[in-house]
Each structure stands twice: as structure tokens, then as C-alpha cells.
Amino acid sequence: MRIHDKCIPCTVNQAIKVADMVGLKEKGDLLRNVFTYLSKVDYKSTTTPELVGEIFSLLKTETGNDDPYQETRARYNKMFLEQIPQLEQEINESDNPFLESIKFAIIGNIIDFNPIHDLSLSDIESCFAKLKEESLELDDSALLFQEIYKANTLLYLGDNCGEICLDKILIKKIKEINPLCHVFFATRGAAVVNDSVEADAYTVGMDTYATIISNGDYSLGTVLPRTSKEFQEVYQNADIVIAKGQANYECLSEEKKNIFFLLMTKCRVIADDIGVSEMKMICMKNKY
């Protein structure tokens, strides 16, 4: 999925927001560098997640801060880690614990600090309460269950902070379905907005159920040509890929691979591409 013109203001707003967050008062050089980069992008072959990654890299250089969202990630990881026992109890008491764990993992995808859909803690809590009462708009969970049951290897592409704790609950369920399945959990290769990195995965104890790997890149999603050889080998050999979030959908929706996308449609561009309304929960097998 290539860049949509509506994505450009979002990326510029992200640059300004992070600059404000780290106290950069003079933004002239930063904005000149951002617009210089944007003027040279090949919009026919570049994805929005790659664009955001490059601009965030410019931001880190200009501000001298390699991880502006480190404190935010730590706070949300701690908050949701503490809630895991309660959430697991809700899931296990449901009629279909596997489907419920998928649903909770998708609801966690609302934890996002992009300026277009930046949510406060109270917003996130309200969304959780509301969405728990709703059904998936697209539901390929039964097919995913069948694929997991017979898989030897599964690659789970993580997304945001906090959300990673709900991914852990789902991966635990996956291991209960198929204890012999080797699960890999992939993070970003370097800090980019509030996306999870390797340290976050270890902090929430993901290594209890999965082998943690970095994708080796600082893009917002999974831009395969930019990822490490180690990651690409795991990706190619995986029987199933579970891709969390909109950025991974943007990067991988045209891949000819057994991919299941789990996400909230948080913006009109993604919702239109999938063919649903905004703020819908999606569990969808790749159509390619």
C-alpha cells in the first residue's frame, strides 16, 4: 500500500509534536530537513511507515534524543502489565477464550500517539470499555485457529507499547493451542514513535512464550527490504505471520504470504482500503 496524500500532513504534524515534546524551541532547521526529504521521496514506491521512520530519524538527530517516547512506553507497558491477570480472567471466562484474546489484542491497538489519533489515558480506558462489547467487523479467527493448530513456526509482528502486553496474552493462548509451534515475536530495530523495541518485549516477559527478535529497521512498520537478514529468514520460513497494527498492514497487505492482520481501523485511509468504517476491529487473512 503506497503513500496517500492525506498521510503527508500527519507525518509533518508528528515531527512538530515530538519537537515540542522534547523542548525544541527553534524548529526551522528541522522543518527544512523534513520538507527537503519529502521533496525527494519516490511516492510510487515508498510506504507511509517508511516515510515516518525517516522523518523520525531526522527528528532524533535534530533534537539529540534517540528515544523521545521511552518514558511513555515504560509507563504504558507497566500499566498494562499490571492488568494482565484481570484481563486473562475476563478472557478465560468468556465463551470463546481464543477469539476473546484476539479481540483484546486488537483493542490494545488503540494505544497510539500519532497526532491524527492521539488518545489520552481516559480516552483509551473509554475505548476499552466500549469495544469489549462489540464484535469484530471482519473475523477470520476460526481460520487462524486452524492455521495455528498445524503450524510449526509463527512470526508475530508487534506494534505499540502497552499493546504488547495484550499480544503476550494472545501468544500464550497460541502456545496452549499448539505447544510445539515455535513463536517469534518481532519488534522494531530502533525507537520510532511509541512502537515496541526489544527492551520492551523483555520487560513485559514476552520471552516466556516467544523468541524475541528485532526486525533491524527503524521504519514504523515492517518494510521488508530494509529489515535484517536474520529477520527476513524468519519471515520467509514462518508458516503463519500475525501482523499487528495499521503500519504493518500498509507494508504487507500486498505480500503473497500467509498473513493475518489484527488491527483497529484508526484512520479513513486504512479503513477505505480494507472496505470498512473507522474504529472497527479487524482479524483478516491476507487476500493475496
C-alpha positions as CSV (number, residue, x, y, z in Angstrom):
1,M,0.0,0.0,0.0
2,R,1.6,3.2,-1.2
3,I,1.5,6.7,0.4
4,H,-1.8,8.6,0.3
5,D,-1.7,12.3,0.1
6,K,-3.7,12.6,3.4
7,C,-0.7,10.9,5.1
8,I,1.7,13.8,4.4
9,P,0.2,16.3,6.9
10,C,0.2,13.5,9.5
11,T,3.9,12.9,9.2
12,V,4.7,16.6,9.4
13,N,2.5,17.0,12.5
14,Q,4.3,14.1,14.1
15,A,7.6,15.9,13.6
16,I,6.3,19.1,15.2
17,K,4.7,17.2,18.1
18,V,7.9,15.4,19.0
19,A,9.9,18.5,18.7
20,D,7.6,20.2,21.2
21,M,7.6,17.2,23.5
22,V,11.4,17.3,23.8
23,G,11.5,21.1,24.1
24,L,13.0,22.0,20.8
25,K,12.2,25.8,20.6
26,E,13.7,26.5,17.2
27,K,12.2,24.3,14.6
28,G,13.4,26.0,11.4
29,D,16.3,23.6,10.6
30,L,14.2,20.6,11.4
31,L,11.3,21.6,9.2
32,R,13.7,22.5,6.3
33,N,15.2,19.0,6.6
34,V,11.8,17.4,6.7
35,F,10.5,19.2,3.7
36,T,13.8,18.6,1.8
37,Y,13.3,14.9,2.5
38,L,9.7,14.9,1.4
39,S,10.6,16.7,-1.8
40,K,12.8,13.8,-2.9
41,V,10.6,10.8,-1.9
42,D,9.5,8.5,-4.6
43,Y,5.8,8.4,-3.8
44,K,5.2,5.5,-6.1
45,S,7.5,3.0,-4.3
46,T,7.6,4.3,-0.7
47,T,5.2,3.3,2.1
48,T,4.0,5.7,4.8
49,P,5.6,3.7,7.6
50,E,9.0,4.1,5.8
51,L,8.4,7.8,5.4
52,V,7.5,8.2,9.1
53,G,10.6,6.2,10.1
54,E,12.9,8.5,8.1
55,I,11.3,11.7,9.4
56,F,11.5,10.3,13.0
57,S,15.2,9.6,12.4
58,L,15.7,13.3,11.3
59,L,13.9,14.3,14.5
60,K,16.2,12.2,16.7
61,T,19.3,13.7,15.0
62,E,18.0,17.3,15.3
63,T,16.8,17.0,18.9
64,G,19.7,14.9,20.1
65,N,17.2,12.5,21.7
66,D,17.5,8.9,20.4
67,D,14.2,7.8,22.1
68,P,11.7,10.6,22.8
69,Y,8.9,8.1,23.7
70,Q,11.0,6.0,26.1
71,E,9.2,7.2,29.2
72,T,5.8,6.9,27.6
73,R,6.5,3.3,26.5
74,A,7.6,2.4,30.0
75,R,4.5,3.9,31.6
76,Y,2.0,2.1,29.4
77,N,3.9,-1.2,29.5
78,K,3.9,-1.1,33.3
79,M,0.2,-0.1,33.4
80,F,-1.0,-2.9,31.1
81,L,1.4,-5.5,32.6
82,E,-0.3,-5.0,35.9
83,Q,-3.7,-5.6,34.3
84,I,-2.8,-8.9,32.7
85,P,-4.2,-11.2,35.5
86,Q,-7.6,-9.4,35.4
87,L,-7.7,-9.4,31.6
88,E,-6.8,-13.0,31.4
89,Q,-9.6,-13.8,33.9
90,E,-12.1,-12.0,31.6
91,I,-10.8,-13.8,28.6
92,N,-10.9,-17.3,30.2
93,E,-14.4,-16.8,31.5
94,S,-15.7,-15.9,28.0
95,D,-17.5,-18.4,25.7
96,N,-14.5,-18.4,23.3
97,P,-11.2,-17.5,25.0
98,F,-9.2,-17.7,21.8
99,L,-11.5,-15.2,20.0
100,E,-11.6,-13.0,23.1
101,S,-7.8,-12.9,23.3
102,I,-7.7,-11.8,19.7
103,K,-10.3,-9.2,20.4
104,F,-8.4,-7.9,23.4
105,A,-5.1,-7.8,21.4
106,I,-6.9,-5.7,18.7
107,I,-8.4,-3.4,21.2
108,G,-4.9,-2.8,22.5
109,N,-4.1,-1.3,19.1
110,I,-5.8,1.9,20.1
111,I,-2.8,2.8,22.2
112,D,-1.2,5.2,19.6
113,F,0.4,8.6,19.8
114,N,0.2,9.6,16.2
115,P,-1.2,13.2,16.0
116,I,-4.2,12.1,13.9
117,H,-5.5,9.6,16.5
118,D,-3.5,10.6,19.7
119,L,-5.5,9.3,22.7
120,S,-5.3,10.3,26.3
121,L,-5.3,7.7,29.1
122,S,-9.0,8.4,29.8
123,D,-9.8,8.0,26.0
124,I,-8.0,4.6,26.0
125,E,-10.0,3.4,29.0
126,S,-13.3,4.6,27.5
127,C,-12.4,2.8,24.2
128,F,-11.6,-0.4,26.0
129,A,-14.9,-0.3,27.9
130,K,-16.9,0.4,24.7
131,L,-15.1,-2.0,22.3
132,K,-15.2,-5.0,24.7
133,E,-19.0,-5.0,24.0
134,E,-18.5,-5.0,20.2
135,S,-17.8,-7.8,17.7
136,L,-15.1,-8.0,15.1
137,E,-16.0,-6.3,11.8
138,L,-14.0,-8.8,9.8
139,D,-13.5,-12.1,11.6
140,D,-11.1,-14.8,10.2
141,S,-10.3,-16.0,13.7
142,A,-11.6,-19.6,13.0
143,L,-9.3,-19.9,10.1
144,L,-6.4,-18.5,12.1
145,F,-7.1,-21.1,14.8
146,Q,-6.9,-23.9,12.2
147,E,-3.6,-22.5,10.8
148,I,-2.1,-22.2,14.3
149,Y,-3.1,-25.8,15.1
150,K,-1.0,-27.2,12.3
151,A,1.9,-24.6,12.2
152,N,5.5,-25.3,13.0
153,T,6.6,-21.7,13.2
154,L,4.7,-18.5,13.7
155,L,6.0,-14.9,13.4
156,Y,4.1,-12.3,15.4
157,L,4.9,-8.7,14.3
158,G,4.3,-6.4,17.3
159,D,3.3,-2.8,17.3
160,N,2.7,-0.3,20.1
161,C,3.7,0.0,23.8
162,G,1.1,-1.2,26.3
163,E,-0.5,-3.2,23.4
164,I,2.4,-5.6,23.7
165,C,1.0,-6.9,27.0
166,L,-2.2,-7.9,25.2
167,D,-0.1,-9.5,22.5
168,K,1.5,-11.6,25.2
169,I,-1.9,-12.9,26.3
170,L,-2.7,-13.9,22.8
171,I,0.6,-15.6,22.2
172,K,0.1,-17.6,25.5
173,K,-3.2,-18.8,24.0
174,I,-1.4,-19.7,20.8
175,K,1.0,-21.8,22.7
176,E,-1.9,-23.5,24.5
177,I,-3.4,-24.4,21.1
178,N,-0.1,-25.7,19.7
179,P,2.7,-26.1,22.3
180,L,5.1,-27.3,19.6
181,C,4.7,-24.2,17.5
182,H,7.9,-22.0,17.6
183,V,6.7,-18.5,18.0
184,F,8.9,-15.5,17.2
185,F,7.9,-12.0,18.4
186,A,9.4,-9.2,16.3
187,T,9.9,-5.6,17.4
188,R,11.3,-2.5,15.6
189,G,15.0,-2.3,15.3
190,A,15.2,1.2,16.9
191,A,12.9,3.6,18.6
192,V,10.2,5.1,16.3
193,V,7.3,7.0,17.9
194,N,5.8,4.6,20.6
195,D,6.4,1.3,18.8
196,S,7.8,-1.5,20.9
197,V,11.5,-2.3,20.7
198,E,13.4,-5.4,22.0
199,A,13.8,-4.0,25.5
200,D,10.0,-3.5,25.8
201,A,9.4,-7.2,24.9
202,Y,11.8,-8.4,27.5
203,T,10.3,-6.0,30.1
204,V,6.8,-7.5,29.7
205,G,8.1,-11.1,29.8
206,M,7.4,-11.9,26.1
207,D,10.3,-14.3,26.1
208,T,8.3,-16.7,28.3
209,Y,6.3,-17.7,25.3
210,A,8.2,-16.5,22.2
211,T,11.7,-15.9,20.8
212,I,12.2,-12.1,20.7
213,I,13.8,-10.7,17.5
214,S,14.4,-7.2,16.2
215,N,13.5,-6.5,12.6
216,G,16.7,-4.4,12.3
217,D,15.0,-1.3,10.9
218,Y,13.6,1.9,12.3
219,S,10.6,2.2,10.0
220,L,7.2,2.4,11.6
221,G,6.0,-0.9,10.3
222,T,7.8,-3.9,8.5
223,V,9.4,-2.6,5.4
224,L,10.9,-6.0,4.3
225,P,13.7,-4.8,2.0
226,R,15.0,-2.7,4.9
227,T,14.9,-5.5,7.6
228,S,17.9,-7.6,8.7
229,K,18.8,-10.9,7.0
230,E,18.0,-12.7,10.3
231,F,14.5,-11.3,10.3
232,Q,14.0,-12.0,6.6
233,E,14.9,-15.6,7.1
234,V,12.4,-16.0,10.0
235,Y,9.8,-14.2,7.9
236,Q,10.3,-16.4,4.9
237,N,10.3,-19.7,6.9
238,A,7.2,-18.8,9.1
239,D,4.1,-20.9,8.4
240,I,2.0,-18.0,9.6
241,V,2.6,-14.3,10.2
242,I,0.4,-12.3,12.5
243,A,0.8,-8.6,11.8
244,K,-0.4,-6.1,14.3
245,G,-1.5,-2.6,13.5
246,Q,-2.1,-0.3,10.6
247,A,1.6,0.3,9.7
248,N,2.2,-3.5,9.3
249,Y,-1.0,-3.6,7.1
250,E,0.4,-0.8,5.0
251,C,3.7,-2.6,4.5
252,L,2.5,-6.1,4.0
253,S,-1.1,-6.0,2.5
254,E,0.2,-6.9,-0.9
255,E,2.6,-9.7,0.1
256,K,2.0,-13.2,-1.1
257,K,2.3,-14.8,2.3
258,N,0.1,-16.5,4.9
259,I,-0.5,-13.3,6.9
260,F,-3.3,-12.5,9.3
261,F,-3.8,-8.8,10.1
262,L,-5.0,-7.7,13.5
263,L,-5.8,-4.0,13.8
264,M,-8.1,-1.2,14.6
265,T,-9.0,1.0,11.6
266,K,-8.0,4.3,13.2
267,C,-7.9,6.4,10.0
268,R,-10.0,6.8,6.9
269,V,-7.2,5.9,4.5
270,I,-6.8,2.4,6.0
271,A,-10.5,1.9,6.6
272,D,-11.2,2.7,3.0
273,D,-8.5,0.3,1.7
274,I,-10.0,-2.5,3.8
275,G,-13.5,-1.6,3.0
276,V,-14.9,-0.9,6.4
277,S,-15.7,2.1,8.7
278,E,-13.3,3.8,11.0
279,M,-12.7,2.4,14.5
280,K,-13.6,-1.2,13.6
281,M,-11.8,-4.3,14.9
282,I,-10.2,-6.4,12.1
283,C,-8.9,-10.0,12.1
284,M,-8.4,-10.6,8.4
285,K,-6.4,-13.1,6.3
286,N,-4.3,-11.6,3.6
287,K,-6.1,-11.8,0.3
288,Y,-3.0,-12.2,-1.9
